[in-house]
Amino acid sequence: MPVYNERATIEEILRRVLAQPCVSQLVIVDDGSTDGTRDYLRNEAAKHPAVQVIYHEQNGGKGAATRTGIAAATAPFVIIQDADLEYDPAEYGALIEPLIADKADAVFGSRFIGGQGHRVLYFWHMVGNKILTLFSNMFTNLNLTDMECCYKVFRRDFLQSITLEENGFGVEPELAAKAALGELRIFEVGVSYNGRTYKEGKKITYKDGFRAIYAIVRYSLAPREIFKGSSL
């Protein structure tokens, strides 16, 4: 769980995550928070036996925090969970079912399939997501409906066999590209979405959209080496 300045939501998201029967380990990476999140993690969250908290002294971005968390993971499946309340941990069961059944090596959530509820928010964000997903699919030859969805679940051995390079939100298209290059069996599962406004703390901006385009091209085409110490 990458965390940066989420004091308003950190207690509730931890409660929801730890309430899920499938969760055996929760690695929290505080990415240089300055709003009291770090104090809460040190004083309260770290007391839970399933929780491991790692602290970045400076903010490095979601991708940097995700890298740190992956390196510390020991459970067979790894779910990337944002620290806000936009995604519901109660849906973990549906996300990991294809992995448990050995039908998939990775499962991507999608806000655009299924009958789950969605908060109505920004039109242009929706358009941007669909354009980026189409662009990603053109390069990866996948047929995802929501490449930018933050709910992505992987076998831990795959995540720890690759090197993630993106420090920011570009980690989402990088993960999709490297999953395609690794020829993973990928399932998509519909998820609900309770998006928040910028006033409520949303952090992604139009600049991240341009970085996503760069990441799609960069990691889909070159280098072809994605596995540590080997190449495709």
For each residue, the residues with C-beta under 8 A, 3 or more apart:
1: 13 17 26 27 28 29 69 80 81 82 83
2: 29 31 62 65 66 69 80 82 83
3: 6 10 28 29 30 31 33 37 41 65 83
4: 30 31 32 33 37 59 62 65 83 203
5: 33 34 35 37 201
6: 3 9 10 13 33 35 37 83 84 201
7: 10 33 35 36 37 40
8: 201
9: 6 12 13 83 84 85 201
10: 3 6 7 13 14 37 40 41 45 83
11: 14 15 40 44
12: 9 15 16 85
13: 1 6 9 10 16 17 81 83 84 85 89
14: 10 11 17 18 26 28 45 48 51
15: 11 12 18 19
16: 12 13 19 20 85 88 89 90
17: 1 13 14 20 23 26 81 89
18: 14 15 23 26 48 50 51
19: 15 16 89
20: 16 17 23 89 90 92 93
21:
22: 92 93 96
23: 17 18 20 26 50 89 92
24: 50 75
25: 50 52 73 74 75
26: 1 14 17 18 23 48 50 51 52
27: 1 52 54 69 72 73
28: 1 3 14 41 45 51 52 53 54 69 83
29: 1 2 3 53 54 55 56 65 66 68 69
30: 3 4 33 37 38 41 53 54 55 56
31: 2 3 4 56 59 60 61 62 64 65
32: 4 56 57 58 59 60
33: 3 4 5 6 7 30 36 37 38
34: 5 38
35: 5 6 7
36: 7 33 39 40
37: 3 4 5 6 7 10 30 33 40 41
38: 30 33 34 41 42 55
39: 36 42 43
40: 7 10 11 36 37 43 44 45
41: 3 10 28 30 37 38 44 45 46 53 55
42: 38 39 45 46 53
43: 39 40 46
44: 11 40 41 47
45: 10 14 28 40 41 42 48 51 53
46: 41 42 43 51 53
47: 44 51
48: 14 18 26 45 51
49:
50: 18 23 24 25 26
51: 14 18 26 28 45 46 47 48
52: 25 26 27 28 72
53: 28 29 30 41 42 45 46
54: 27 28 29 30 68 69 72
55: 29 30 38 41
56: 29 30 31 32 59 60 64 65 68
57: 32
58: 32
59: 4 31 32 56
60: 31 32 56 63 64 65 167
61: 31 64 65 166 167 168 169
62: 2 4 31 65 66 167 168 169 171
63: 60 66 67 164 165 166 167 168 169 170 171 174
64: 31 56 60 61 67 68 167
65: 2 3 4 29 31 56 60 61 62 68 69
66: 2 29 62 63 69 70 80 164 171
67: 63 64 70 71 164
68: 29 54 56 64 65 71 72
69: 1 2 27 28 29 54 65 66 72 73 80
70: 66 67 73 78 156 159 160 164
71: 67 68 160
72: 27 52 54 68 69
73: 25 27 69 70 78 156 159 160
74: 25 156
75: 24 25 78 156
76: 155 156
77: 96 99 153 154 155 156
78: 70 73 75 153 154 155 156 159
79: 92 95 96 151 152 153
80: 1 2 66 69 150 151 152 153
81: 1 13 17 87 89 150 151
82: 1 2 86 87 150
83: 1 2 3 4 6 9 10 13 28
84: 6 9 13 196 201 202
85: 9 12 13 16 194 196
86: 82 150 193 194 195 196
87: 81 82 91 109 150 151 191 192 193 194
88: 16 91 191 192 194
89: 13 16 17 19 20 23 81 92
90: 16 20 93
91: 87 88 94 95 109 116 151 189 191 192
92: 20 22 23 79 89 95 96
93: 20 22 90 96 97
94: 91 97 189 191
95: 79 91 92 107 109 151 153 189 191
96: 22 77 79 92 93 99 100 107 153
97: 93 94 100 101 189
98: 101 103 104 107 187 189
99: 77 96 102 103 104 105 106 107 153 155
100: 96 97
101: 97 98 104
102: 99
103: 98 99 185 187
104: 98 99 101 107 184 185 186 187
105: 99 154 155 158 179 182 184 185 186
106: 99 152 153 154 155 158 179 184 185 186 187
107: 95 96 98 99 104 152 153 186 187 188 189
108: 144 146 147 149 151 152 153 176 186 187 188 189
109: 87 91 95 146 149 150 151 152 188 189 190 191
110: 113 114 144 145 146 149 188 189 190 191
111: 116 118 146 149 190 191 192 193
112: 130 145 146 190
113: 110 145 146 188 190
114: 110 189 190 191
115: 190
116: 91 111 190 191 192 193
117: 192 193 194
118: 111 192 193 194 195
119: 193 194 195
120:
121: 125 195 197
122: 125 126 195
123: 126 127
124: 127 128
125: 121 122 128 129 195
126: 122 123 129 130
127: 123 124 130 131
128: 124 125 131 132 206 209
129: 125 126 132 133 146 147 148
130: 112 126 127 133 134
131: 127 128 134 135
132: 128 129 135 136 147 148 173 209 212 213 216
133: 129 130 136 137 144 145 146 147 148
134: 130 131 137 138
135: 131 132 138 139 213 216
136: 132 133 139 140 142 144 147 173 176 177 216 220
137: 133 134 140 141 142 143 144 147
138: 134 135 141
139: 135 136 177 216 217 220 221
140: 136 137 176 177 180 181 220
141: 137 138 180
142: 136 137 176 180 186
143: 137
144: 108 110 133 136 137 147 176 186 188
145: 110 112 113 133 188
146: 108 109 110 111 112 113 129 133 149 188
147: 108 129 132 133 136 137 144 172 173 176
148: 129 132 133 172 173 212
149: 108 109 110 111 146 152 172 191
150: 80 81 82 86 87 109 172
151: 79 80 81 87 91 95 108 109 191
152: 79 80 106 107 108 109 149 172 175
153: 77 78 79 80 95 96 99 106 107 108
154: 77 78 105 106 158 159 175 179 184
155: 76 77 78 99 105 106 158 159
156: 70 73 74 75 76 77 78 159 160
157: 160 161
158: 105 106 154 155 161 162 179 182 184
159: 70 73 78 154 155 156 162
160: 70 71 73 156 157
161: 157 158 227 228
162: 158 159 178 182 226 227 228
163: 226 228
164: 63 66 67 70 171 174 175 178
165: 63 174 219
166: 61 63 169 170 171 174 211 215
167: 60 61 62 63 64 170 171
168: 61 62 63 171 208 211
169: 61 62 63 166 172 204 208 211 212
170: 63 166 167 173 174 208 211 212 214 215
171: 62 63 66 164 166 167 168 174 175 215
172: 147 148 149 150 152 169 175 176 212
173: 132 136 147 148 170 176 177 212 215 216 219
174: 63 164 165 166 170 171 177 178 215 218 219
175: 152 154 164 171 172 178 179
176: 108 136 140 142 144 147 172 173 179 180
177: 136 139 140 173 174 180 181 215 216 219 220
178: 162 164 174 175 181 182 219 226
179: 105 106 154 158 175 176 182 184 186
180: 140 141 142 176 177 183 184 186 220
181: 140 177 178 219 220 224 226 232
182: 105 158 162 178 179 226 227 232
183: 180
184: 104 105 106 154 158 179 180
185: 103 104 105 106
186: 104 105 106 107 108 142 144 179 180
187: 98 103 104 106 107 108
188: 107 108 109 110 113 144 145 146
189: 91 94 95 97 98 107 108 109 110 114
190: 109 110 111 112 113 114 115 116
191: 87 88 91 94 95 109 110 111 114 116 149 151
192: 87 88 91 111 116 117 118
193: 86 87 111 116 117 118 119
194: 85 86 87 88 117 118 119
195: 86 118 119 121 122 125 202
196: 84 85 86 200 201 202
197: 121 200 202
198: 201 202
199:
200: 196 197
201: 5 6 8 9 84 196 198
202: 84 195 196 197 198
203: 4
204: 169 208
205: 208 209
206: 128 209 210
207: 210 211
208: 168 169 170 204 205 211 212
209: 128 132 205 206 212 213
210: 206 207 213 214
211: 166 168 169 170 207 208 214 215
212: 132 148 169 170 172 173 208 209 215 216
213: 132 135 209 210 216 217
214: 170 210 211 217 218
215: 166 170 171 173 174 177 211 212 218 219
216: 132 135 136 139 173 177 212 213 219 220
217: 139 213 214 220 221
218: 174 214 215 221 222
219: 165 173 174 177 178 181 215 216
220: 136 139 140 177 180 181 216 217
221: 139 217 218
222: 218
223: 226 231
224: 181 231 232
225: 230 231 232
226: 162 163 178 181 182 223 231 232
227: 161 162 182 230 231 232
228: 161 162 163
229:
230: 225 227
231: 223 224 225 226 227
232: 181 182 224 225 226 227
